[in-house]
């Protein structure tokens, strides 16, 4: 469950560019791998996007 271990997932590659504590968790396998991009604020997990791993990184325009 993401809420339990949200802070243990690594920073997303685009976190520095977006100046957010953006975390990334990958789910799926084979050609069906997705990136779950989220932030953690206290006890709240806010999911920004769930995108296919082959898609481009998020930009400021995507937020």
CHARMM-style PDB file with segment names, atoms N, HN, CA, C and O in Angstrom:
ATOM      1  N   UNK     1       0.844  -1.182   0.000  1.00  0.00      PROA
ATOM      2  CA  UNK     1       0.000   0.000   0.000  1.00  0.00      PROA
ATOM      3  C   UNK     1       0.890   1.247   0.000  1.00  0.00      PROA
ATOM      4  O   UNK     1       1.817   1.359   0.802  1.00  0.00      PROA
ATOM      5  N   UNK     2       0.602   2.158  -0.888  1.00  0.00      PROA
ATOM      6  HN  UNK     2      -0.151   2.067  -1.540  1.00  0.00      PROA
ATOM      7  CA  UNK     2       1.424   3.353  -1.071  1.00  0.00      PROA
ATOM      8  C   UNK     2       1.450   4.242   0.162  1.00  0.00      PROA
ATOM      9  O   UNK     2       2.505   4.777   0.502  1.00  0.00      PROA
ATOM     10  N   UNK     3       0.350   4.411   0.824  1.00  0.00      PROA
ATOM     11  HN  UNK     3      -0.507   3.977   0.548  1.00  0.00      PROA
ATOM     12  CA  UNK     3       0.281   5.298   1.982  1.00  0.00      PROA
ATOM     13  C   UNK     3       1.199   4.834   3.115  1.00  0.00      PROA
ATOM     14  O   UNK     3       1.704   5.658   3.879  1.00  0.00      PROA
ATOM     15  N   UNK     4       1.413   3.548   3.227  1.00  0.00      PROA
ATOM     16  HN  UNK     4       1.003   2.879   2.607  1.00  0.00      PROA
ATOM     17  CA  UNK     4       2.240   3.001   4.302  1.00  0.00      PROA
ATOM     18  C   UNK     4       3.723   3.281   4.114  1.00  0.00      PROA
ATOM     19  O   UNK     4       4.426   3.594   5.075  1.00  0.00      PROA
ATOM     20  N   UNK     5       4.201   3.170   2.879  1.00  0.00      PROA
ATOM     21  HN  UNK     5       3.630   2.916   2.098  1.00  0.00      PROA
ATOM     22  CA  UNK     5       5.639   3.282   2.628  1.00  0.00      PROA
ATOM     23  C   UNK     5       5.993   4.352   1.596  1.00  0.00      PROA
ATOM     24  O   UNK     5       6.994   4.225   0.891  1.00  0.00      PROA
ATOM     25  N   UNK     6       5.194   5.385   1.506  1.00  0.00      PROA
ATOM     26  HN  UNK     6       4.380   5.488   2.078  1.00  0.00      PROA
ATOM     27  CA  UNK     6       5.366   6.407   0.467  1.00  0.00      PROA
ATOM     28  C   UNK     6       6.734   7.075   0.511  1.00  0.00      PROA
ATOM     29  O   UNK     6       7.315   7.346  -0.540  1.00  0.00      PROA
ATOM     30  N   UNK     7       7.250   7.342   1.680  1.00  0.00      PROA
ATOM     31  HN  UNK     7       6.778   7.122   2.533  1.00  0.00      PROA
ATOM     32  CA  UNK     7       8.539   8.035   1.780  1.00  0.00      PROA
ATOM     33  C   UNK     7       9.729   7.146   1.424  1.00  0.00      PROA
ATOM     34  O   UNK     7      10.837   7.650   1.235  1.00  0.00      PROA
ATOM     35  N   UNK     8       9.522   5.856   1.331  1.00  0.00      PROA
ATOM     36  HN  UNK     8       8.622   5.447   1.484  1.00  0.00      PROA
ATOM     37  CA  UNK     8      10.631   4.959   1.018  1.00  0.00      PROA
ATOM     38  C   UNK     8      10.917   4.866  -0.480  1.00  0.00      PROA
ATOM     39  O   UNK     8      11.949   4.324  -0.876  1.00  0.00      PROA
ATOM     40  N   UNK     9      10.015   5.388  -1.318  1.00  0.00      PROA
ATOM     41  HN  UNK     9       9.177   5.828  -0.996  1.00  0.00      PROA
ATOM     42  CA  UNK     9      10.221   5.335  -2.762  1.00  0.00      PROA
ATOM     43  C   UNK     9      11.129   6.467  -3.201  1.00  0.00      PROA
ATOM     44  O   UNK     9      11.113   7.538  -2.593  1.00  0.00      PROA
ATOM     45  N   UNK    10      11.924   6.256  -4.249  1.00  0.00      PROA
ATOM     46  HN  UNK    10      11.937   5.386  -4.743  1.00  0.00      PROA
ATOM     47  CA  UNK    10      12.906   7.270  -4.666  1.00  0.00      PROA
ATOM     48  C   UNK    10      12.266   8.506  -5.274  1.00  0.00      PROA
ATOM     49  O   UNK    10      11.109   8.498  -5.693  1.00  0.00      PROA
ATOM     50  N   UNK    11      13.062   9.570  -5.306  1.00  0.00      PROA
ATOM     51  HN  UNK    11      14.002   9.576  -4.965  1.00  0.00      PROA
ATOM     52  CA  UNK    11      12.620  10.786  -5.970  1.00  0.00      PROA
ATOM     53  C   UNK    11      12.488  10.524  -7.461  1.00  0.00      PROA
ATOM     54  O   UNK    11      13.280   9.784  -8.044  1.00  0.00      PROA
ATOM     55  N   UNK    12      11.493  11.128  -8.066  1.00  0.00      PROA
ATOM     56  HN  UNK    12      10.849  11.729  -7.592  1.00  0.00      PROA
ATOM     57  CA  UNK    12      11.321  11.018  -9.517  1.00  0.00      PROA
ATOM     58  C   UNK    12      12.426  11.800 -10.216  1.00  0.00      PROA
ATOM     59  O   UNK    12      12.958  12.761  -9.661  1.00  0.00      PROA
ATOM     60  N   UNK    13      12.768  11.391 -11.422  1.00  0.00      PROA
ATOM     61  HN  UNK    13      12.336  10.610 -11.873  1.00  0.00      PROA
ATOM     62  CA  UNK    13      13.831  12.063 -12.173  1.00  0.00      PROA
ATOM     63  C   UNK    13      13.537  13.541 -12.398  1.00  0.00      PROA
ATOM     64  O   UNK    13      14.458  14.357 -12.418  1.00  0.00      PROA
ATOM     65  N   UNK    14      12.277  13.892 -12.567  1.00  0.00      PROA
ATOM     66  HN  UNK    14      11.528  13.229 -12.551  1.00  0.00      PROA
ATOM     67  CA  UNK    14      11.918  15.279 -12.836  1.00  0.00      PROA
ATOM     68  C   UNK    14      11.693  16.119 -11.584  1.00  0.00      PROA
ATOM     69  O   UNK    14      11.294  17.277 -11.701  1.00  0.00      PROA
ATOM     70  N   UNK    15      11.932  15.585 -10.406  1.00  0.00      PROA
ATOM     71  HN  UNK    15      12.257  14.644 -10.311  1.00  0.00      PROA
ATOM     72  CA  UNK    15      11.678  16.287  -9.146  1.00  0.00      PROA
ATOM     73  C   UNK    15      12.466  17.592  -9.037  1.00  0.00      PROA
ATOM     74  O   UNK    15      11.910  18.613  -8.635  1.00  0.00      PROA
ATOM     75  N   UNK    16      13.725  17.572  -9.383  1.00  0.00      PROA
ATOM     76  HN  UNK    16      14.177  16.742  -9.710  1.00  0.00      PROA
ATOM     77  CA  UNK    16      14.555  18.779  -9.278  1.00  0.00      PROA
ATOM     78  C   UNK    16      14.083  19.852 -10.258  1.00  0.00      PROA
ATOM     79  O   UNK    16      14.038  21.032  -9.911  1.00  0.00      PROA
ATOM     80  N   UNK    17      13.739  19.456 -11.457  1.00  0.00      PROA
ATOM     81  HN  UNK    17      13.775  18.498 -11.739  1.00  0.00      PROA
ATOM     82  CA  UNK    17      13.266  20.408 -12.469  1.00  0.00      PROA
ATOM     83  C   UNK    17      11.970  21.080 -12.026  1.00  0.00      PROA
ATOM     84  O   UNK    17      11.786  22.279 -12.235  1.00  0.00      PROA
ATOM     85  N   UNK    18      11.074  20.306 -11.413  1.00  0.00      PROA
ATOM     86  HN  UNK    18      11.224  19.332 -11.244  1.00  0.00      PROA
ATOM     87  CA  UNK    18       9.783  20.834 -10.984  1.00  0.00      PROA
ATOM     88  C   UNK    18       9.826  21.450  -9.587  1.00  0.00      PROA
ATOM     89  O   UNK    18       8.849  22.047  -9.136  1.00  0.00      PROA
ATOM     90  N   UNK    19      10.953  21.303  -8.910  1.00  0.00      PROA
ATOM     91  HN  UNK    19      11.747  20.817  -9.276  1.00  0.00      PROA
ATOM     92  CA  UNK    19      11.147  21.821  -7.552  1.00  0.00      PROA
ATOM     93  C   UNK    19      10.077  21.303  -6.592  1.00  0.00      PROA
ATOM     94  O   UNK    19       9.503  22.058  -5.807  1.00  0.00      PROA
ATOM     95  N   UNK    20       9.824  19.993  -6.675  1.00  0.00      PROA
ATOM     96  HN  UNK    20      10.290  19.380  -7.312  1.00  0.00      PROA
ATOM     97  CA  UNK    20       8.867  19.306  -5.808  1.00  0.00      PROA
ATOM     98  C   UNK    20       9.537  18.090  -5.190  1.00  0.00      PROA
ATOM     99  O   UNK    20      10.490  17.549  -5.750  1.00  0.00      PROA
ATOM    100  N   UNK    21       9.045  17.663  -4.049  1.00  0.00      PROA
ATOM    101  HN  UNK    21       8.271  18.102  -3.594  1.00  0.00      PROA
ATOM    102  CA  UNK    21       9.490  16.387  -3.481  1.00  0.00      PROA
ATOM    103  C   UNK    21       8.637  15.304  -4.131  1.00  0.00      PROA
ATOM    104  O   UNK    21       7.837  14.640  -3.472  1.00  0.00      PROA
ATOM    105  N   UNK    22       8.825  15.142  -5.432  1.00  0.00      PROA
ATOM    106  HN  UNK    22       9.475  15.681  -5.967  1.00  0.00      PROA
ATOM    107  CA  UNK    22       8.038  14.220  -6.234  1.00  0.00      PROA
ATOM    108  C   UNK    22       8.665  12.833  -6.149  1.00  0.00      PROA
ATOM    109  O   UNK    22       9.854  12.663  -6.416  1.00  0.00      PROA
ATOM    110  N   UNK    23       7.869  11.861  -5.781  1.00  0.00      PROA
ATOM    111  HN  UNK    23       6.903  11.999  -5.564  1.00  0.00      PROA
ATOM    112  CA  UNK    23       8.324  10.477  -5.646  1.00  0.00      PROA
ATOM    113  C   UNK    23       7.800   9.651  -6.815  1.00  0.00      PROA
ATOM    114  O   UNK    23       6.838  10.037  -7.479  1.00  0.00      PROA
ATOM    115  N   UNK    24       8.438   8.518  -7.056  1.00  0.00      PROA
ATOM    116  HN  UNK    24       9.219   8.204  -6.517  1.00  0.00      PROA
ATOM    117  CA  UNK    24       8.050   7.667  -8.168  1.00  0.00      PROA
ATOM    118  C   UNK    24       8.026   6.205  -7.739  1.00  0.00      PROA
ATOM    119  O   UNK    24       8.973   5.704  -7.132  1.00  0.00      PROA
ATOM    120  N   UNK    25       6.946   5.544  -8.061  1.00  0.00      PROA
ATOM    121  HN  UNK    25       6.177   5.951  -8.554  1.00  0.00      PROA
ATOM    122  CA  UNK    25       6.846   4.097  -7.847  1.00  0.00      PROA
ATOM    123  C   UNK    25       6.428   3.474  -9.168  1.00  0.00      PROA
ATOM    124  O   UNK    25       5.490   3.945  -9.812  1.00  0.00      PROA
ATOM    125  N   UNK    26       7.111   2.428  -9.567  1.00  0.00      PROA
ATOM    126  HN  UNK    26       7.873   2.045  -9.044  1.00  0.00      PROA
ATOM    127  CA  UNK    26       6.734   1.740 -10.793  1.00  0.00      PROA
ATOM    128  C   UNK    26       5.887   0.522 -10.452  1.00  0.00      PROA
ATOM    129  O   UNK    26       6.128  -0.167  -9.461  1.00  0.00      PROA
ATOM    130  N   UNK    27       4.908   0.277 -11.281  1.00  0.00      PROA
ATOM    131  HN  UNK    27       4.713   0.837 -12.086  1.00  0.00      PROA
ATOM    132  CA  UNK    27       4.027  -0.879 -11.109  1.00  0.00      PROA
ATOM    133  C   UNK    27       3.827  -1.551 -12.463  1.00  0.00      PROA
ATOM    134  O   UNK    27       3.893  -0.896 -13.503  1.00  0.00      PROA
ATOM    135  N   UNK    28       3.586  -2.847 -12.447  1.00  0.00      PROA
ATOM    136  HN  UNK    28       3.533  -3.379 -11.602  1.00  0.00      PROA
ATOM    137  CA  UNK    28       3.357  -3.609 -13.661  1.00  0.00      PROA
ATOM    138  C   UNK    28       4.601  -4.356 -14.078  1.00  0.00      PROA
ATOM    139  O   UNK    28       5.633  -4.320 -13.407  1.00  0.00      PROA
ATOM    140  N   UNK    29       4.475  -5.044 -15.219  1.00  0.00      PROA
ATOM    141  HN  UNK    29       3.637  -5.074 -15.764  1.00  0.00      PROA
ATOM    142  CA  UNK    29       5.639  -5.749 -15.755  1.00  0.00      PROA
ATOM    143  C   UNK    29       5.500  -5.917 -17.261  1.00  0.00      PROA
ATOM    144  O   UNK    29       4.436  -5.726 -17.851  1.00  0.00      PROA
ATOM    145  N   UNK    30       6.629  -6.284 -17.846  1.00  0.00      PROA
ATOM    146  HN  UNK    30       7.493  -6.440 -17.366  1.00  0.00      PROA
ATOM    147  CA  UNK    30       6.650  -6.423 -19.301  1.00  0.00      PROA
ATOM    148  C   UNK    30       6.452  -5.080 -19.974  1.00  0.00      PROA
ATOM    149  O   UNK    30       7.095  -4.092 -19.619  1.00  0.00      PROA
ATOM    150  N   UNK    31       5.559  -5.055 -20.945  1.00  0.00      PROA
ATOM    151  HN  UNK    31       5.038  -5.858 -21.233  1.00  0.00      PROA
ATOM    152  CA  UNK    31       5.280  -3.795 -21.652  1.00  0.00      PROA
ATOM    153  C   UNK    31       4.268  -2.939 -20.913  1.00  0.00      PROA
ATOM    154  O   UNK    31       3.956  -1.832 -21.351  1.00  0.00      PROA
ATOM    155  N   UNK    32       3.763  -3.428 -19.821  1.00  0.00      PROA
ATOM    156  HN  UNK    32       4.017  -4.327 -19.465  1.00  0.00      PROA
ATOM    157  CA  UNK    32       2.708  -2.731 -19.079  1.00  0.00      PROA
ATOM    158  C   UNK    32       3.242  -2.168 -17.762  1.00  0.00      PROA
ATOM    159  O   UNK    32       2.704  -2.456 -16.693  1.00  0.00      PROA
ATOM    160  N   UNK    33       4.296  -1.368 -17.848  1.00  0.00      PROA
ATOM    161  HN  UNK    33       4.733  -1.134 -18.717  1.00  0.00      PROA
ATOM    162  CA  UNK    33       4.898  -0.747 -16.669  1.00  0.00      PROA
ATOM    163  C   UNK    33       4.469   0.713 -16.627  1.00  0.00      PROA
ATOM    164  O   UNK    33       4.553   1.432 -17.623  1.00  0.00      PROA
ATOM    165  N   UNK    34       4.009   1.133 -15.457  1.00  0.00      PROA
ATOM    166  HN  UNK    34       3.941   0.549 -14.649  1.00  0.00      PROA
ATOM    167  CA  UNK    34       3.534   2.505 -15.266  1.00  0.00      PROA
ATOM    168  C   UNK    34       4.296   3.160 -14.126  1.00  0.00      PROA
ATOM    169  O   UNK    34       4.745   2.489 -13.196  1.00  0.00      PROA
ATOM    170  N   UNK    35       4.436   4.472 -14.208  1.00  0.00      PROA
ATOM    171  HN  UNK    35       4.072   5.017 -14.963  1.00  0.00      PROA
ATOM    172  CA  UNK    35       5.061   5.261 -13.151  1.00  0.00      PROA
ATOM    173  C   UNK    35       3.965   5.990 -12.384  1.00  0.00      PROA
ATOM    174  O   UNK    35       3.158   6.704 -12.979  1.00  0.00      PROA
ATOM    175  N   UNK    36       3.934   5.813 -11.077  1.00  0.00      PROA
ATOM    176  HN  UNK    36       4.589   5.233 -10.594  1.00  0.00      PROA
ATOM    177  CA  UNK    36       3.010   6.535 -10.214  1.00  0.00      PROA
ATOM    178  C   UNK    36       3.815   7.685  -9.618  1.00  0.00      PROA
ATOM    179  O   UNK    36       4.754   7.456  -8.855  1.00  0.00      PROA
ATOM    180  N   UNK    37       3.456   8.910  -9.959  1.00  0.00      PROA
ATOM    181  HN  UNK    37       2.693   9.096 -10.579  1.00  0.00      PROA
ATOM    182  CA  UNK    37       4.167  10.103  -9.500  1.00  0.00      PROA
ATOM    183  C   UNK    37       3.339  10.778  -8.419  1.00  0.00      PROA
ATOM    184  O   UNK    37       2.178  11.121  -8.639  1.00  0.00      PROA
ATOM    185  N   UNK    38       3.942  10.967  -7.250  1.00  0.00      PROA
ATOM    186  HN  UNK    38       4.885  10.688  -7.071  1.00  0.00      PROA
ATOM    187  CA  UNK    38       3.180  11.446  -6.100  1.00  0.00      PROA
ATOM    188  C   UNK    38       4.056  12.261  -5.160  1.00  0.00      PROA
ATOM    189  O   UNK    38       5.284  12.202  -5.220  1.00  0.00      PROA
ATOM    190  N   UNK    39       3.399  13.023  -4.291  1.00  0.00      PROA
ATOM    191  HN  UNK    39       2.401  13.071  -4.242  1.00  0.00      PROA
ATOM    192  CA  UNK    39       4.070  13.749  -3.213  1.00  0.00      PROA
ATOM    193  C   UNK    39       3.481  13.274  -1.896  1.00  0.00      PROA
ATOM    194  O   UNK    39       2.386  12.715  -1.847  1.00  0.00      PROA
ATOM    195  N   UNK    40       4.237  13.511  -0.829  1.00  0.00      PROA
ATOM    196  HN  UNK    40       5.127  13.965  -0.869  1.00  0.00      PROA
ATOM    197  CA  UNK    40       3.787  13.149   0.513  1.00  0.00      PROA
ATOM    198  C   UNK    40       3.794  14.418   1.350  1.00  0.00      PROA
ATOM    199  O   UNK    40       4.813  15.102   1.435  1.00  0.00      PROA
ATOM    200  N   UNK    41       2.664  14.735   1.968  1.00  0.00      PROA
ATOM    201  HN  UNK    41       1.836  14.179   1.899  1.00  0.00      PROA
ATOM    202  CA  UNK    41       2.540  15.914   2.818  1.00  0.00      PROA
ATOM    203  C   UNK    41       1.946  15.450   4.138  1.00  0.00      PROA
ATOM    204  O   UNK    41       0.737  15.256   4.257  1.00  0.00      PROA
ATOM    205  N   UNK    42       2.809  15.277   5.118  1.00  0.00      PROA
ATOM    206  HN  UNK    42       3.791  15.434   5.021  1.00  0.00      PROA
ATOM    207  CA  UNK    42       2.351  14.747   6.403  1.00  0.00      PROA
ATOM    208  C   UNK    42       1.864  13.325   6.218  1.00  0.00      PROA
ATOM    209  O   UNK    42       2.632  12.456   5.807  1.00  0.00      PROA
ATOM    210  N   UNK    43       0.611  13.077   6.513  1.00  0.00      PROA
ATOM    211  HN  UNK    43      -0.014  13.783   6.847  1.00  0.00      PROA
ATOM    212  CA  UNK    43       0.031  11.755   6.335  1.00  0.00      PROA
ATOM    213  C   UNK    43      -0.759  11.615   5.054  1.00  0.00      PROA
ATOM    214  O   UNK    43      -1.451  10.617   4.854  1.00  0.00      PROA
ATOM    215  N   UNK    44      -0.662  12.624   4.171  1.00  0.00      PROA
ATOM    216  HN  UNK    44      -0.100  13.435   4.334  1.00  0.00      PROA
ATOM    217  CA  UNK    44      -1.440  12.622   2.936  1.00  0.00      PROA
ATOM    218  C   UNK    44      -0.543  12.346   1.741  1.00  0.00      PROA
ATOM    219  O   UNK    44       0.513  12.960   1.592  1.00  0.00      PROA
ATOM    220  N   UNK    45      -0.969  11.420   0.892  1.00  0.00      PROA
ATOM    221  HN  UNK    45      -1.827  10.921   1.013  1.00  0.00      PROA
ATOM    222  CA  UNK    45      -0.272  11.130  -0.361  1.00  0.00      PROA
ATOM    223  C   UNK    45      -1.122  11.698  -1.490  1.00  0.00      PROA
ATOM    224  O   UNK    45      -2.286  11.328  -1.644  1.00  0.00      PROA
ATOM    225  N   UNK    46      -0.539  12.598  -2.279  1.00  0.00      PROA
ATOM    226  HN  UNK    46       0.407  12.899  -2.153  1.00  0.00      PROA
ATOM    227  CA  UNK    46      -1.224  13.189  -3.429  1.00  0.00      PROA
ATOM    228  C   UNK    46      -0.622  12.621  -4.706  1.00  0.00      PROA
ATOM    229  O   UNK    46       0.553  12.847  -4.995  1.00  0.00      PROA
ATOM    230  N   UNK    47      -1.418  11.887  -5.467  1.00  0.00      PROA
ATOM    231  HN  UNK    47      -2.373  11.703  -5.232  1.00  0.00      PROA
ATOM    232  CA  UNK    47      -0.960  11.305  -6.729  1.00  0.00      PROA
ATOM    233  C   UNK    47      -1.144  12.352  -7.821  1.00  0.00      PROA
ATOM    234  O   UNK    47      -2.250  12.843  -8.046  1.00  0.00      PROA
ATOM    235  N   UNK    48      -0.032  12.692  -8.506  1.00  0.00      PROA
ATOM    236  HN  UNK    48       0.867  12.294  -8.323  1.00  0.00      PROA
ATOM    237  CA  UNK    48      -0.080  13.685  -9.583  1.00  0.00      PROA
ATOM    238  C   UNK    48      -0.482  13.022 -10.895  1.00  0.00      PROA
ATOM    239  O   UNK    48      -1.386  13.495 -11.583  1.00  0.00      PROA
ATOM    240  N   UNK    49       0.184  11.940 -11.236  1.00  0.00      PROA
ATOM    241  HN  UNK    49       0.918  11.556 -10.676  1.00  0.00      PROA
ATOM    242  CA  UNK    49      -0.076  11.267 -12.508  1.00  0.00      PROA
ATOM    243  C   UNK    49       0.266   9.785 -12.386  1.00  0.00      PROA
ATOM    244  O   UNK    49       1.094   9.374 -11.572  1.00  0.00      PROA
ATOM    245  N   UNK    50      -0.397   9.008 -13.220  1.00  0.00      PROA
ATOM    246  HN  UNK    50      -1.070   9.341 -13.881  1.00  0.00      PROA
ATOM    247  CA  UNK    50      -0.011   7.625 -13.462  1.00  0.00      PROA
ATOM    248  C   UNK    50       0.205   7.557 -14.966  1.00  0.00      PROA
ATOM    249  O   UNK    50      -0.740   7.680 -15.745  1.00  0.00      PROA
ATOM    250  N   UNK    51       1.450   7.362 -15.366  1.00  0.00      PROA
ATOM    251  HN  UNK    51       2.217   7.263 -14.733  1.00  0.00      PROA
ATOM    252  CA  UNK    51       1.782   7.398 -16.789  1.00  0.00      PROA
ATOM    253  C   UNK    51       2.565   6.150 -17.177  1.00  0.00      PROA
ATOM    254  O   UNK    51       3.209   5.519 -16.339  1.00  0.00      PROA
ATOM    255  N   UNK    52       2.499   5.810 -18.443  1.00  0.00      PROA
ATOM    256  HN  UNK    52       1.976   6.323 -19.123  1.00  0.00      PROA
ATOM    257  CA  UNK    52       3.265   4.680 -18.950  1.00  0.00      PROA
ATOM    258  C   UNK    52       4.749   5.014 -18.846  1.00  0.00      PROA
ATOM    259  O   UNK    52       5.147   6.160 -19.055  1.00  0.00      PROA
ATOM    260  N   UNK    53       5.553   4.032 -18.529  1.00  0.00      PROA
ATOM    261  HN  UNK    53       5.230   3.101 -18.359  1.00  0.00      PROA
ATOM    262  CA  UNK    53       6.985   4.260 -18.328  1.00  0.00      PROA
ATOM    263  C   UNK    53       7.681   4.779 -19.580  1.00  0.00      PROA
ATOM    264  O   UNK    53       8.734   5.408 -19.478  1.00  0.00      PROA
ATOM    265  N   UNK    54       7.119   4.529 -20.750  1.00  0.00      PROA
ATOM    266  HN  UNK    54       6.264   4.018 -20.833  1.00  0.00      PROA
ATOM    267  CA  UNK    54       7.731   4.990 -21.997  1.00  0.00      PROA
ATOM    268  C   UNK    54       7.412   6.449 -22.307  1.00  0.00      PROA
ATOM    269  O   UNK    54       8.004   7.020 -23.223  1.00  0.00      PROA
ATOM    270  N   UNK    55       6.491   7.064 -21.567  1.00  0.00      PROA
ATOM    271  HN  UNK    55       6.011   6.600 -20.824  1.00  0.00      PROA
ATOM    272  CA  UNK    55       6.133   8.463 -21.822  1.00  0.00      PROA
ATOM    273  C   UNK    55       7.218   9.400 -21.325  1.00  0.00      PROA
ATOM    274  O   UNK    55       8.022   9.041 -20.464  1.00  0.00      PROA
ATOM    275  N   UNK    56       7.231  10.610 -21.881  1.00  0.00      PROA
ATOM    276  HN  UNK    56       6.578  10.901 -22.580  1.00  0.00      PROA
ATOM    277  CA  UNK    56       8.196  11.629 -21.476  1.00  0.00      PROA
ATOM    278  C   UNK    56       7.989  12.018 -20.020  1.00  0.00      PROA
ATOM    279  O   UNK    56       6.932  11.772 -19.439  1.00  0.00      PROA
ATOM    280  N   UNK    57       9.023  12.632 -19.438  1.00  0.00      PROA
ATOM    281  HN  UNK    57       9.882  12.831 -19.910  1.00  0.00      PROA
ATOM    282  CA  UNK    57       8.928  13.135 -18.069  1.00  0.00      PROA
ATOM    283  C   UNK    57       7.918  14.273 -17.990  1.00  0.00      PROA
ATOM    284  O   UNK    57       7.611  14.916 -18.994  1.00  0.00      PROA
ATOM    285  N   UNK    58       7.416  14.508 -16.808  1.00  0.00      PROA
ATOM    286  HN  UNK    58       7.665  13.986 -15.993  1.00  0.00      PROA
ATOM    287  CA  UNK    58       6.501  15.631 -16.602  1.00  0.00      PROA
ATOM    288  C   UNK    58       7.245  16.944 -16.726  1.00  0.00      PROA
ATOM    289  O   UNK    58       8.440  17.027 -16.443  1.00  0.00      PROA
ATOM    290  N   UNK    59       6.525  17.968 -17.153  1.00  0.00      PROA
ATOM    291  HN  UNK    59       5.554  17.901 -17.383  1.00  0.00      PROA
ATOM    292  CA  UNK    59       7.064  19.325 -17.206  1.00  0.00      PROA
ATOM    293  C   UNK    59       6.159  20.220 -16.362  1.00  0.00      PROA
ATOM    294  O   UNK    59       5.125  19.776 -15.864  1.00  0.00      PROA
ATOM    295  N   UNK    60       6.551  21.461 -16.209  1.00  0.00      PROA
ATOM    296  HN  UNK    60       7.391  21.821 -16.614  1.00  0.00      PROA
ATOM    297  CA  UNK    60       5.715  22.402 -15.435  1.00  0.00      PROA
ATOM    298  C   UNK    60       4.338  22.565 -16.063  1.00  0.00      PROA
ATOM    299  O   UNK    60       3.361  22.795 -15.350  1.00  0.00      PROA
ATOM    300  N   UNK    61       4.245  22.453 -17.374  1.00  0.00      PROA
ATOM    301  HN  UNK    61       5.038  22.266 -17.953  1.00  0.00      PROA
ATOM    302  CA  UNK    61       2.957  22.586 -18.070  1.00  0.00      PROA
ATOM    303  C   UNK    61       1.993  21.452 -17.728  1.00  0.00      PROA
ATOM    304  O   UNK    61       0.779  21.608 -17.867  1.00  0.00      PROA
ATOM    305  N   UNK    62       2.512  20.334 -17.290  1.00  0.00      PROA
ATOM    306  HN  UNK    62       3.498  20.207 -17.177  1.00  0.00      PROA
ATOM    307  CA  UNK    62       1.680  19.175 -16.953  1.00  0.00      PROA
ATOM    308  C   UNK    62       1.036  19.279 -15.573  1.00  0.00      PROA
ATOM    309  O   UNK    62       0.104  18.538 -15.261  1.00  0.00      PROA
ATOM    310  N   UNK    63       1.532  20.195 -14.753  1.00  0.00      PROA
ATOM    311  HN  UNK    63       2.289  20.797 -15.006  1.00  0.00      PROA
ATOM    312  CA  UNK    63       1.013  20.300 -13.392  1.00  0.00      PROA
ATOM    313  C   UNK    63      -0.204  21.147 -13.286  1.00  0.00      PROA
ATOM    314  OT1 UNK    63      -0.743  21.318 -12.193  1.00  0.00      PROA
TER     315      UNK     63
END
